[in-house]
Amino acid sequence: MMDANQNSPMVLETKSLDVQVPNRMLISNLNWQVKQGERWCLIGRNGAGKSTLLRIIAGVQAINSGEVLWQNKAMATYTPEMLATVRAYAEQSPVGGVGLRSIDVVMAAQWPWQQADSNDYQLAIDALNTCDVAHLAQAQWQTLSGGERQRVALAACFAQNTKALILDEPTSHLDVGHQVSLLNTLTERSQTCQQTVIASLHEIGLIGRGFTHALLLMEDSCYLAGPIAEVVNSTNLEKSLGHPIAEATTAAGQVIYVPA
């Protein structure tokens, strides 16, 4: 499972980062390192700070205290154009626009890379095909179901070919088949292209399907971070999620976690 090289380049680092909302500290003093090719799942109960943390490292929400570095360079020194070529971000409830087609949403996400002689259109179609929505390329955004919008938003991320993908609950609107297909795609991309993945997750049964590392948000603004084998177990998940968690092993030897 832990196929990321210990000597891989640093992609993301947070130093003494506080994640907070008015009158409440969510994550205190986060010192976190993410290397090239690693696949991190972010686990925690509602309101623990998962989405807020992802927005901060994506650069779409201001930092209150601490520092975020991309490729050993302070995020504050990046222009929006520069940052867009380093990370792609898919929010929890993707927003398109009236009159936009699926292909328009994906191509709009490629703007930092666009050149007059580029093959942006074909890259967009390929990404839609990867997410099983190429047949909806000409469909209007407002006619898509929640799951279809989710897959178009993921295609927009894939089409950017960035160093890292930041995905806020990417499996939440997907049926089981597309959940597994997505996680297989993320694993393949990280192994073949060394793309880094950081994704928040509610479906704990999917933790063992391709993630190499986990960041568990605990009570009292604390956290646990590290390789899956060291961090994820029923005890730690129970503390993070505030509910008893059972552990089982499949016939294939895969460990899975379910609410007890």
Backbone torsions as a table, in degrees:
resi	resn	phi	psi	omega
1	MET	NA	-44.9	-175.8
2	MET	-84.4	78.5	-174.7
3	ASP	-93.3	-1.2	178.2
4	ALA	-76.3	135.8	-178.3
5	ASN	-73.9	133.2	179.0
6	GLN	-59.5	-26.7	-178.8
7	ASN	-94.3	11.0	-179.9
8	SER	-64.6	152.1	179.2
9	PRO	-61.7	149.5	175.8
10	MET	-74.4	129.0	177.6
11	VAL	-99.8	-48.8	-177.1
12	LEU	-133.8	141.2	174.2
13	GLU	-145.4	136.7	171.6
14	THR	-113.9	140.1	-179.3
15	LYS	-124.7	118.4	177.9
16	SER	48.6	41.0	-176.2
17	LEU	-82.5	126.4	172.4
18	ASP	-102.0	128.4	176.6
19	VAL	-109.3	116.7	-174.4
20	GLN	-146.2	159.7	171.1
21	VAL	-122.1	168.5	-177.7
22	PRO	-50.2	124.2	176.1
23	ASN	68.6	14.8	-179.4
24	ARG	-152.1	127.2	173.8
25	MET	-88.3	125.6	-179.3
26	LEU	-95.3	-49.9	178.7
27	ILE	-134.5	126.1	-175.8
28	SER	-108.0	132.1	170.9
29	ASN	54.2	54.9	-178.6
30	LEU	-79.1	113.6	173.7
31	ASN	-113.6	105.4	-165.5
32	TRP	-137.4	135.0	179.2
33	GLN	-124.2	130.3	179.8
34	VAL	-124.4	124.5	-176.5
35	LYS	-105.1	164.6	-177.8
36	GLN	-57.5	132.1	176.7
37	GLY	85.2	-6.4	178.0
38	GLU	-77.5	153.3	178.7
39	ARG	-124.9	106.3	-174.4
40	TRP	-101.2	133.4	168.2
41	CYS	-106.4	139.0	-177.6
42	LEU	-108.7	117.2	-172.6
43	ILE	-118.6	139.5	175.8
44	GLY	174.4	159.5	-179.5
45	ARG	-71.4	170.5	177.5
46	ASN	-57.7	133.6	178.4
47	GLY	83.0	5.7	-178.5
48	ALA	-76.8	-18.5	177.4
49	GLY	115.9	11.3	-177.6
50	LYS	-60.1	-56.0	-177.7
51	SER	-65.4	-38.3	179.3
52	THR	-63.0	-44.4	177.9
53	LEU	-60.9	-44.8	-179.3
54	LEU	-63.9	-38.7	177.5
55	ARG	-64.8	-37.6	-179.9
56	ILE	-66.3	-49.2	-177.9
57	ILE	-70.7	-23.1	175.9
58	ALA	-77.1	-14.5	178.6
59	GLY	86.1	15.0	180.0
60	VAL	-103.1	-1.6	174.0
61	GLN	-135.3	139.0	-175.0
62	ALA	-66.5	150.6	175.5
63	ILE	-87.2	129.7	177.2
64	ASN	-84.4	-43.9	-177.7
65	SER	-154.3	134.0	-179.4
66	GLY	108.0	-166.5	-173.8
67	GLU	-144.5	145.9	173.6
68	VAL	-120.8	131.0	179.3
69	LEU	-122.1	133.7	171.0
70	TRP	-110.6	124.7	-179.3
71	GLN	52.1	45.4	176.8
72	ASN	64.9	21.1	179.9
73	LYS	-129.1	130.5	-177.0
74	ALA	-55.2	131.2	-178.7
75	MET	-59.2	-29.6	-179.1
76	ALA	-62.2	-20.7	-178.6
77	THR	-88.6	-7.0	-179.8
78	TYR	-83.4	140.1	166.5
79	THR	-79.3	161.4	177.2
80	PRO	-55.8	-37.6	179.8
81	GLU	-65.3	-42.4	179.4
82	MET	-65.2	-43.3	-178.2
83	LEU	-65.5	-35.0	-178.6
84	ALA	-66.3	-22.0	177.5
85	THR	-87.3	-8.2	-179.0
86	VAL	-98.2	-42.5	-177.1
87	ARG	-133.7	146.7	171.8
88	ALA	-112.7	141.8	-174.0
89	TYR	-129.7	127.9	174.6
90	ALA	-116.3	118.7	-177.9
91	GLU	-78.5	171.2	-172.9
92	GLN	-65.9	-40.8	178.3
93	SER	-121.3	91.4	-173.5
94	PRO	-60.8	141.0	-178.4
95	VAL	-117.4	127.6	175.7
96	GLY	-106.0	-129.3	178.5
97	GLY	-165.6	147.7	179.2
98	VAL	-61.8	129.8	179.7
99	GLY	92.3	-13.5	179.0
100	LEU	-84.1	140.3	173.4
101	ARG	-91.9	167.3	177.7
102	SER	-57.1	-44.3	-179.3
103	ILE	-62.2	-33.7	178.6
104	ASP	-66.6	-41.0	-179.7
105	VAL	-62.0	-43.4	-178.3
106	VAL	-69.8	-43.8	-178.4
107	MET	-68.2	-32.6	178.3
108	ALA	-63.5	-31.1	-179.3
109	ALA	-71.3	-14.3	-177.1
110	GLN	-90.8	6.3	-169.7
111	TRP	-55.9	-34.5	-179.4
112	PRO	-66.6	-20.6	-174.3
113	TRP	-100.4	-13.2	-166.9
114	GLN	-64.3	135.9	175.2
115	GLN	-135.2	157.6	-175.3
116	ALA	-59.6	-34.6	-176.3
117	ASP	-103.0	18.2	-175.7
118	SER	-81.7	167.4	177.8
119	ASN	-107.8	46.2	-176.6
120	ASP	-56.8	-39.6	-177.1
121	TYR	-62.6	-46.0	-179.4
122	GLN	-66.2	-37.9	176.2
123	LEU	-61.3	-39.5	179.2
124	ALA	-65.6	-44.1	178.8
125	ILE	-63.4	-42.1	178.6
126	ASP	-60.6	-41.5	179.9
127	ALA	-66.6	-41.5	176.6
128	LEU	-62.1	-38.3	178.5
129	ASN	-65.6	-39.9	177.9
130	THR	-58.7	-35.8	-178.4
131	CYS	-95.3	11.9	175.6
132	ASP	60.9	37.9	175.8
133	VAL	-133.4	19.9	178.0
134	ALA	-61.1	-31.2	179.3
135	HIS	-68.9	-11.4	179.1
136	LEU	-106.7	16.4	-176.2
137	ALA	-56.3	-37.4	-177.2
138	GLN	-96.3	2.5	-178.3
139	ALA	-76.5	143.0	177.9
140	GLN	-70.5	139.1	-177.4
141	TRP	-53.9	-42.9	-174.7
142	GLN	-70.4	-10.5	179.1
143	THR	-93.9	-5.9	-176.2
144	LEU	-81.9	149.4	173.9
145	SER	-75.0	171.9	179.2
146	GLY	-60.2	-43.6	179.4
147	GLY	-66.4	-37.6	178.6
148	GLU	-67.2	-40.0	176.5
149	ARG	-62.3	-40.5	179.1
150	GLN	-60.2	-43.4	-177.9
151	ARG	-71.2	-33.6	174.8
152	VAL	-66.5	-41.1	178.1
153	ALA	-63.4	-38.8	176.7
154	LEU	-66.5	-39.3	176.8
155	ALA	-61.0	-37.6	177.8
156	ALA	-61.9	-36.3	176.2
157	CYS	-68.7	-46.2	-177.8
158	PHE	-61.7	-36.9	-176.4
159	ALA	-67.2	-16.6	-177.1
160	GLN	-82.9	-20.4	178.6
161	ASN	52.2	48.1	-179.4
162	THR	-86.3	171.0	177.2
163	LYS	-65.1	-34.0	-174.3
164	ALA	-138.8	148.8	173.4
165	LEU	-112.8	128.2	175.1
166	ILE	-113.7	113.4	-171.2
167	LEU	-124.9	119.6	-178.8
168	ASP	-94.4	105.7	-178.8
169	GLU	49.8	58.6	-175.5
170	PRO	-67.0	-18.2	-178.4
171	THR	-98.0	-0.9	-167.7
172	SER	-64.3	-33.6	-176.9
173	HIS	-103.6	5.4	-173.2
174	LEU	-95.6	148.0	171.8
175	ASP	-73.5	169.7	-172.5
176	VAL	-58.1	-44.2	-178.7
177	GLY	-60.0	-42.4	-179.8
178	HIS	-75.5	-28.2	173.5
179	GLN	-60.7	-50.4	-178.7
180	VAL	-65.5	-41.7	179.0
181	SER	-60.6	-42.2	178.9
182	LEU	-62.1	-47.7	-178.2
183	LEU	-65.4	-34.3	174.5
184	ASN	-64.5	-39.8	179.0
185	THR	-65.5	-42.7	179.1
186	LEU	-62.4	-41.5	178.8
187	THR	-63.2	-45.1	-178.8
188	GLU	-62.9	-42.7	-178.7
189	ARG	-65.7	-37.9	-179.2
190	SER	-71.8	-31.6	-179.2
191	GLN	-79.9	-35.6	-176.8
192	THR	-90.6	-35.1	-176.6
193	CYS	-112.0	-0.1	-177.4
194	GLN	57.7	33.3	177.1
195	GLN	-78.2	135.5	-179.6
196	THR	-88.6	141.3	-178.7
197	VAL	-124.0	131.5	172.6
198	ILE	-129.5	113.6	-173.9
199	ALA	-136.4	130.8	171.8
200	SER	-77.8	151.5	-171.3
201	LEU	-146.6	136.3	172.1
202	HIS	-106.4	-27.0	-177.3
203	GLU	-83.3	91.7	-174.0
204	ILE	-65.9	-19.6	176.5
205	GLY	-66.9	-12.6	-178.8
206	LEU	-97.0	-2.8	-176.2
207	ILE	-56.8	-40.2	-176.3
208	GLY	-80.1	0.5	-177.6
209	ARG	-95.9	62.4	169.8
210	GLY	112.0	-14.3	-180.0
211	PHE	-78.5	141.2	179.7
212	THR	-99.5	-27.5	-175.6
213	HIS	-138.0	161.8	178.7
214	ALA	-140.2	144.0	170.5
215	LEU	-116.8	109.4	-179.4
216	LEU	-99.0	123.9	177.2
217	LEU	-91.0	122.7	-173.6
218	MET	-106.1	-176.6	176.5
219	GLU	-71.4	162.7	175.7
220	ASP	59.5	34.1	174.9
221	SER	62.4	21.2	178.1
222	CYS	-92.8	172.6	-179.4
223	TYR	-155.1	161.5	171.2
224	LEU	-126.7	135.5	-178.7
225	ALA	-139.7	137.4	177.1
226	GLY	161.5	-172.6	177.5
227	PRO	-59.1	148.2	-178.8
228	ILE	-49.6	-47.0	-175.2
229	ALA	-63.3	-24.6	-177.4
230	GLU	-94.6	-25.3	-171.0
231	VAL	-107.8	-38.6	-172.0
232	VAL	-92.1	117.5	170.5
233	ASN	-154.4	171.1	-175.1
234	SER	-62.7	-34.7	-179.6
235	THR	-65.7	-49.1	-178.8
236	ASN	-67.6	-38.2	177.6
237	LEU	-64.7	-38.8	178.3
238	GLU	-62.1	-42.0	178.3
239	LYS	-67.1	-37.6	-178.5
240	SER	-71.3	-42.1	-172.1
241	LEU	-97.0	-12.0	177.9
242	GLY	70.3	30.7	179.4
243	HIS	-152.7	143.3	178.9
244	PRO	-58.2	135.0	-178.1
245	ILE	-121.6	132.3	177.5
246	ALA	-102.3	149.1	-179.3
247	GLU	-117.1	135.4	179.7
248	ALA	-139.3	160.1	178.6
249	THR	-120.4	128.2	-179.3
250	THR	-76.1	170.9	178.3
251	ALA	-61.4	-26.3	179.8
252	ALA	-84.7	0.1	178.6
253	GLY	89.0	8.5	-179.6
254	GLN	-85.8	131.6	177.5
255	VAL	-84.1	129.6	178.1
256	ILE	-127.2	155.2	-178.6
257	TYR	-122.7	138.5	-179.6
258	VAL	-140.2	152.9	174.1
259	PRO	-59.7	133.1	-178.7
260	ALA	-75.7	NA	NA
